[in-house]
Amino acid sequence: MIPRNKIDDVGKRSEVKSVGVNFLFGEDDDDANPKVYIGEAENCFERLKQHNRDKDFWDVAVIIVTNNKQNQFTKSDVKFLERTSYEIALERNRYKLDQTVPASSFVPEWRQYDLYDILKTIKLLLSTLGYPLFEEIRKTKETDDPDI
């Protein structure tokens, strides 16, 4: 999790220069509703610096990379995670999406299972950080008695 005003500080960490998925969170200027951009990059730090120049709405970035040198994300992995994250966020409709539809990528079925497991971790992480992007909106139970 990277506050926008700490971008230069985070550049000292080697892991942010890895292949990964990034989420930019902020508010829509028109109606103050939550807004998100979901992206992927071969070098998350360089992409984050570009977003700092080009996108105004965001205050916080969350970058997802692996810390396992033997099982690092491939470009296809992060494109799959980006597209799947976008589709889930669109379906949940909790945040306004600030982007075009990401391209699909081919990922073998066996790897998709690994990536869906990683998505579960991303969902938990984002919710814990206060960004329930993938959480369903729960409807309250309606009753006949308006006082309840």
Beta strands, then each sheet from edge to edge (+ up, - down):
strand 1: 2-3
strand 2: 20-27
strand 3: 34-41
strand 4: 58-64
strand 5: 96-97
sheet 1: 1+ 4- 2+ 3- 5-
end
